[in-house]
Amino acid sequence: MQQQQHRQPELVEGSLPVFVFPTELVFYADEQSSHKQVLTLYNPYEFALKFKVLCTAPNKYSVVDSTGAVKPQCCVDIVIRHRDVRACHYGVYDKFRLQVSEQSQRKALGRKEVTATLRPSASQEPSSPRPPDEERRAKEPFADSEFFEQAAFQQESRPVAGGPSLLTVLLGLVCMAALMLPTLGEQESTVPVYLHLSVNKKLVAAYVLGLLTMVILRT
């Protein structure tokens, strides 16, 4: 009996429909919660897809998982944060481009562009449709050269306490050992006489140990 072979048709570069929701991101300067938006990329196909997020203004945004993969008939959430909320960016239209390809290929089988804009406040949103000139700017196509790879999200840098240095720790141990040694003049001790310390030396060791303790607590 002749067996049927099911082969996946050869896909032309750029011809694969890409399903992303929403198709427009609106950030509001006075709403902190709106500075974080989520794009959902769907994969309704029978094969896995890998994706890459490009942007016309990558320095204004942070993207969690700017590259990744989507299993067949699954979806993935892509978190986008606006990190440059300033009045000079109000009304400026940026675009994200999601490129998808097969796991074993490098060429982009499909792409989808998502508009992103920053507005002063949701309360100032007009109830009427956007003016024609604004609609035109939102839909204006960008050249491929205007899209750049979006760097993966990085946590905001904070001064991290490195802890005490090795030299500080060693010096503290020396001071503690000095305080534990017998005082000069003690008769009943198994410690050799040359390791007996005077009271003044022990006072110095205690003072240094106190300073080191303060330093360690501040690091």
Secondary structure by P-SEA (a helix, b strand, c coil): cbbbbbbccccccccbbbbbcccbbbbbcccccccbbbbbbbbcccbbbbbbbbcccccccccccccccccccbbbbbbbbbcccccccccbbbbbbbbbbcccccccccbbbbbbbccccccccccccccaaaaaaaaccccccccccccccccccccccccccaaaaaaaaaaaaaaaccccccccccccccccccaaaaaaaaaaaaaaaaaaaac
